[in-house]
Amino acid sequence: MVNFTGGRTDQSFMEQVNSDYASSSIVFGPLKNIDKTLTSLAVGGAISQRYGGYSFGKLLFKGPAPHLGTYGASARLAAGTTAINTVLITSSYETGNYAGSLIRTTVNRIARFFE
């Protein structure tokens, strides 16, 4: 179990958590943010519907928002929706990554007692 969760290290608990967190995302070349981008594409529309937002995809395929009526107003709403979704999805994603790093390091430290 210790090897599965990172092995033995001379790092402190928080140093190991931060190290695991830093290496938990794909961070190389053209795939740098692919995991967050795919998450946003998968759930962004559903999130924006919950608070009445409008996406650029909807604007492109369905036209302007019925309650606004113009492309300009709908584009501004879509830009605001994109900004809000970016904050919500990125913060949720990063919180999950950090929680996973905490759990992994905790399991690693507990497993050391049972070796």
Backbone hydrogen bonds in HBPLUS format (Angstrom, degrees):
<---DONOR---> <-ACCEPTOR-->    atom                        ^
c    i                          cat <-CA-CA->   ^        H-A-AA   ^      H-
h    n   atom  resd res      DA  || num        DHA   H-A  angle D-A-AA Bond
n    s   type  num  typ     dist DA aas  dist angle  dist       angle   num
A0005-THR N   A0001-MET O   3.06 MM   4  6.28 139.0  2.23 147.1 156.7     1
A0005-THR N   A0002-VAL O   3.25 MM   3  5.31 132.1  2.50  96.2 108.1     2
A0007-GLY N   A0002-VAL O   2.67 MM   5  4.98 151.4  1.75 146.9 139.8     3
A0006-GLY N   A0003-ASN O   3.41 MM   3  5.36 161.8  2.44 107.3 105.9     4
A0016-GLN N   A0012-SER O   2.96 MM   4  6.17 158.0  2.01 153.9 159.3     5
A0017-VAL N   A0013-PHE O   2.96 MM   4  6.28 154.9  2.02 148.5 156.2     6
A0018-ASN N   A0014-MET O   2.92 MM   4  6.06 169.5  1.93 149.9 152.4     7
A0019-SER N   A0015-GLU O   2.89 MM   4  6.02 149.6  1.98 141.5 150.6     8
A0020-ASP N   A0016-GLN O   2.86 MM   4  6.05 162.7  1.89 151.0 155.1     9
A0021-TYR N   A0017-VAL O   2.88 MM   4  6.08 159.6  1.92 151.1 157.4    10
A0022-ALA N   A0018-ASN O   2.93 MM   4  6.04 158.7  1.97 144.0 149.4    11
A0023-SER N   A0019-SER O   3.19 MM   4  6.40 139.8  2.36 140.3 150.1    12
A0023-SER N   A0020-ASP O   3.22 MM   3  5.27 129.0  2.49  94.7 107.7    13
A0024-SER N   A0021-TYR O   3.21 MM   3  5.16 166.9  2.23 105.8 109.4    14
A0031-LEU N   A0028-PHE O   3.17 MM   3  5.88 134.4  2.39 144.3 146.6    15
A0032-LYS N   A0029-GLY O   3.27 MM   3  5.72 147.6  2.38 122.8 122.0    16
A0034-ILE N   A0031-LEU O   3.27 MM   3  5.07 170.5  2.28 106.5 109.3    17
A0037-THR N   A0033-ASN O   2.97 MM   4  6.12 159.3  2.01 156.1 162.9    18
A0038-LEU N   A0034-ILE O   2.92 MM   4  6.00 163.8  1.95 148.2 151.9    19
A0039-THR N   A0035-ASP O   3.11 MM   4  6.23 152.8  2.18 138.2 146.0    20
A0040-SER N   A0036-LYS O   2.88 MM   4  6.08 157.5  1.93 146.4 152.4    21
A0041-LEU N   A0037-THR O   2.93 MM   4  6.20 159.4  1.97 150.7 156.1    22
A0042-ALA N   A0038-LEU O   2.95 MM   4  6.07 149.3  2.04 142.3 150.7    23
A0043-VAL N   A0039-THR O   3.02 MM   4  6.19 157.2  2.07 154.2 158.7    24
A0044-GLY N   A0040-SER O   2.72 MM   4  4.93 142.8  1.86 141.0 147.2    25
A0047-ILE N   A0043-VAL O   3.02 MM   4  6.22 158.4  2.07 157.3 163.8    26
A0048-SER N   A0044-GLY O   2.98 MM   4  6.16 164.6  2.00 151.0 155.2    27
A0049-GLN N   A0045-GLY O   3.08 MM   4  6.26 148.0  2.19 144.3 152.3    28
A0050-ARG N   A0047-ILE O   3.08 MM   3  5.34 132.6  2.31 102.8 115.2    29
A0053-GLY N   A0048-SER O   2.73 MM   5  4.62 151.3  1.81 152.4 146.4    30
A0052-GLY N   A0049-GLN O   3.47 MM   3  5.05 167.4  2.49  95.8  99.4    31
A0059-LEU N   A0055-SER O   3.01 MM   4  6.33 159.9  2.06 146.9 152.9    32
A0060-LEU N   A0056-PHE O   2.87 MM   4  6.03 153.9  1.94 145.5 152.2    33
A0061-PHE N   A0057-GLY O   2.92 MM   4  6.09 164.9  1.94 151.1 154.9    34
A0062-LYS N   A0058-LYS O   2.66 MM   4  5.23 156.6  1.72 145.7 152.4    35
A0063-GLY N   A0059-LEU O   3.16 MM   4  4.65 132.3  2.40 111.8 118.5    36
A0068-LEU N   A0065-ALA O   2.97 MM   3  5.32 149.7  2.06 111.7 121.2    37
A0069-GLY N   A0065-ALA O   2.80 MM   4  5.82 179.0  1.80 179.0 178.7    38
A0074-SER N   A0070-THR O   3.09 MM   4  6.17 156.3  2.15 142.0 149.3    39
A0075-ALA N   A0071-TYR O   2.79 MM   4  5.88 148.0  1.89 144.8 153.5    40
A0076-ARG N   A0072-GLY O   3.05 MM   4  6.34 153.8  2.12 147.1 153.5    41
A0077-LEU N   A0073-ALA O   3.02 MM   4  6.28 156.1  2.08 144.4 151.0    42
A0078-ALA N   A0074-SER O   2.85 MM   4  6.08 154.5  1.91 145.0 152.4    43
A0079-ALA N   A0075-ALA O   2.88 MM   4  6.11 150.1  1.97 144.3 152.4    44
A0080-GLY N   A0076-ARG O   2.99 MM   4  6.25 159.8  2.03 148.6 153.5    45
A0081-THR N   A0077-LEU O   2.86 MM   4  6.07 156.0  1.91 148.0 155.4    46
A0082-THR N   A0078-ALA O   2.89 MM   4  6.07 153.5  1.96 144.4 151.2    47
A0083-ALA N   A0079-ALA O   3.04 MM   4  6.33 156.5  2.10 146.4 152.3    48
A0084-ILE N   A0080-GLY O   2.97 MM   4  6.24 164.3  1.99 152.4 156.4    49
A0085-ASN N   A0081-THR O   2.85 MM   4  6.01 166.6  1.87 152.8 157.0    50
A0086-THR N   A0082-THR O   2.89 MM   4  6.00 153.4  1.97 145.5 152.9    51
A0087-VAL N   A0083-ALA O   3.17 MM   4  6.45 161.6  2.21 149.1 152.5    52
A0088-LEU N   A0084-ILE O   2.94 MM   4  6.19 172.8  1.94 158.5 160.5    53
A0089-ILE N   A0085-ASN O   2.81 MM   4  5.75 170.4  1.82 153.7 157.0    54
A0090-THR N   A0086-THR O   2.99 MM   4  5.77 158.1  2.04 139.9 147.0    55
A0091-SER N   A0087-VAL O   2.99 MM   4  5.87 161.2  2.03 143.6 149.7    56
A0092-SER N   A0088-LEU O   3.04 MM   4  6.08 156.9  2.10 141.8 148.7    57
A0093-TYR N   A0089-ILE O   2.86 MM   4  5.94 160.4  1.90 149.3 155.3    58
A0094-GLU N   A0090-THR O   2.89 MM   4  6.02 169.3  1.90 153.8 156.6    59
A0095-THR N   A0091-SER O   2.95 MM   4  5.95 152.8  2.02 141.1 149.0    60
A0096-GLY N   A0092-SER O   3.01 MM   4  6.18 154.8  2.07 144.3 150.8    61
A0097-ASN N   A0093-TYR O   2.98 MM   4  6.32 153.2  2.05 146.4 154.1    62
A0098-TYR N   A0094-GLU O   2.93 MM   4  6.15 160.0  1.97 148.3 153.2    63
A0099-ALA N   A0095-THR O   2.87 MM   4  6.06 159.6  1.91 148.7 154.8    64
A0100-GLY N   A0096-GLY O   2.93 MM   4  6.07 156.2  1.99 145.6 152.1    65
A0101-SER N   A0097-ASN O   3.01 MM   4  6.29 146.3  2.13 142.1 151.2    66
A0102-LEU N   A0098-TYR O   2.94 MM   4  6.26 154.9  2.00 150.0 156.6    67
A0103-ILE N   A0099-ALA O   2.93 MM   4  6.20 161.1  1.97 151.3 156.3    68
A0104-ARG N   A0100-GLY O   2.90 MM   4  6.03 163.5  1.93 146.6 151.4    69
A0105-THR N   A0101-SER O   3.00 MM   4  6.11 165.8  2.02 148.2 151.8    70
A0106-THR N   A0102-LEU O   2.92 MM   4  6.05 157.1  1.97 146.7 153.7    71
A0107-VAL N   A0103-ILE O   2.89 MM   4  6.10 164.8  1.92 155.9 159.3    72
A0108-ASN N   A0104-ARG O   2.96 MM   4  6.13 155.5  2.02 144.1 151.5    73
A0109-ARG N   A0105-THR O   2.91 MM   4  6.17 160.4  1.95 150.8 155.0    74
A0110-ILE N   A0106-THR O   2.93 MM   4  6.16 158.9  1.97 151.9 157.8    75
A0111-ALA N   A0107-VAL O   2.84 MM   4  5.93 161.2  1.88 150.5 156.0    76
A0112-ARG N   A0108-ASN O   3.24 MM   4  6.47 134.9  2.46 140.1 150.3    77
A0113-PHE N   A0110-ILE O   3.07 MM   3  5.68 145.6  2.19 114.6 122.9    78
A0114-PHE N   A0111-ALA O   3.11 MM   3  5.35 147.5  2.22 105.1 114.4    79
